[in-house]
């Protein structure tokens, strides 16, 4: 639940900032949105494997 609150706070901060760290308007492009979703979908299990494999 903390990560959701932090993500929400980050998005709110970035939307109100005059010079954002990462412009959220870039996610309106379909190719960027699709590539981001694909990367998250691929790398989440990889990071999970790297975390649980040493156990």
Protein Blocks (a to p, Z undefined) as FASTA:
>chain_A
ZZmmmmmmmmmmmmmpmbdfbdfklmmpmklmmmmmmmmmmmmmmmmmmmmmmZZ
